[in-house]
Structure formats: structure tokens, C-alpha cells
Amino acid sequence: MTIDWLGFGYAAAIAIGGFMGYKRKGNVMSMVAGLLFGSLSAYGAFRLSNDPSDIKISLIASGSLATVMGVRFRKSGKLMPAGIMTGLSLLMVLRLLLLIVL
């Protein structure tokens, strides 16, 4: 069993980003979304660590976050946090799809 360190790191980045959004701006929705998507991503990384072909949860979480943050980035044009999270989420989706292909 190999541990999905990239998946757990991605999940931590999401959770920390949500907490920082709450801490800096007082945005409760940022914290809730960060904890929700971070938890889903961590669970997906756990599942991927146990079975390398089980990408469903991770793919749904990262794909959803890429879509939501991509729309926010397109509206605001701000690189932080929407652009960064869109890029990270798209990289995670690409990584997960490559795991299935290879």
C-alpha cells in the first residue's frame, strides 16, 4: 500500500485555504467549503491509497472545485485564491486521469 501524499497535500491546501479565507475576511462560507472539499479530498486520497484504481471521490471533489473556482476566477480575474485553486484542482484532475490511463 502506497500513501497518496499528493492527494493528502492537496486536501490540506484546500482546508488551510478555507480557514485562511475565514481568518482574513471573516467569510464563513469559505471555511465551510474548504473543510467540506478538504475532507472529501482527504477521504479520496485515503481510498486511493488503499486501491490505486479508486479515483471516483477524488475526481469528483477536484473536478467540482476546479469548476466552482474556475467560474470565480473568470468573474473576478483574481489569481488569489480562485486562480491558484483552479490550477491546483485542474492539475489534480489531470493526475487522477493519468493514473487510470497508465
C-alpha positions in Angstrom: 0.0 0.0 0.0 1.4 3.3 -1.1 0.2 6.5 0.6 -1.2 9.2 -1.7 1.0 12.1 -0.4 0.0 14.4 -3.3 -3.7 13.8 -2.6 -3.3 14.5 1.1 -1.2 17.6 0.4 -3.9 18.8 -1.9 -6.6 18.2 0.7 -4.6 20.1 3.3 -4.1 23.0 0.9 -7.9 23.2 0.4 -8.6 23.1 4.1 -6.0 25.6 5.0 -7.1 27.9 2.2 -10.7 27.8 3.5 -9.5 28.6 7.0 -7.4 31.5 5.8 -10.4 32.9 3.9 -12.3 32.9 7.1 -9.4 34.3 9.2 -8.7 37.2 6.8 -12.1 38.2 5.6 -14.4 36.6 8.1 -16.0 34.5 5.3 -17.8 31.6 6.9 -18.7 30.0 3.5 -15.0 29.9 2.6 -14.3 27.9 5.8 -17.2 25.6 5.3 -16.4 24.9 1.6 -12.7 24.5 2.5 -13.4 22.0 5.2 -16.0 20.1 3.0 -13.8 19.9 -0.1 -10.7 19.3 2.0 -12.4 16.4 3.8 -13.7 14.9 0.6 -10.3 15.2 -0.9 -8.6 13.6 2.1 -11.1 10.7 2.0 -10.5 10.3 -1.7 -6.7 10.2 -1.0 -7.3 7.6 1.6 -9.3 5.5 -0.8 -6.7 6.0 -3.5 -4.0 4.9 -1.0 -5.9 1.6 -0.4 -6.9 1.0 -4.0 -4.9 2.8 -6.8 -7.8 2.5 -9.2 -10.4 4.0 -6.9 -10.3 7.6 -8.1 -14.1 8.4 -8.1 -14.2 10.5 -4.9 -11.0 12.4 -5.6 -12.0 13.1 -9.1 -15.5 14.4 -8.1 -14.0 16.6 -5.4 -11.2 18.1 -7.5 -13.4 18.4 -10.6 -16.1 20.2 -8.7 -13.7 22.5 -7.0 -12.0 23.3 -10.4 -15.4 24.2 -11.9 -16.5 26.4 -8.9 -13.2 28.2 -8.5 -12.8 28.5 -12.3 -16.1 30.4 -12.5 -15.0 32.6 -9.6 -11.6 33.2 -11.3 -13.3 34.1 -14.6 -15.7 36.6 -12.8 -13.1 38.2 -10.6 -9.9 37.8 -12.5 -8.0 37.5 -9.2 -5.2 35.0 -9.0 -5.5 34.6 -5.3 -7.3 32.4 -4.2 -9.6 31.5 -7.2 -6.8 31.2 -9.9 -4.5 29.2 -7.7 -7.2 26.7 -6.6 -8.4 26.3 -10.1 -4.9 25.5 -11.3 -4.2 23.1 -8.4 -7.6 21.4 -9.0 -7.0 21.0 -12.7 -3.6 19.5 -12.1 -5.2 17.1 -9.6 -7.8 16.1 -12.2 -5.1 15.5 -14.8 -3.1 13.5 -12.4 -6.1 11.3 -11.5 -6.9 10.7 -15.1 -3.3 9.8 -15.9 -3.4 7.2 -13.0 -6.2 5.4 -14.8 -4.6 5.6 -18.2 -1.1 4.5 -17.1 
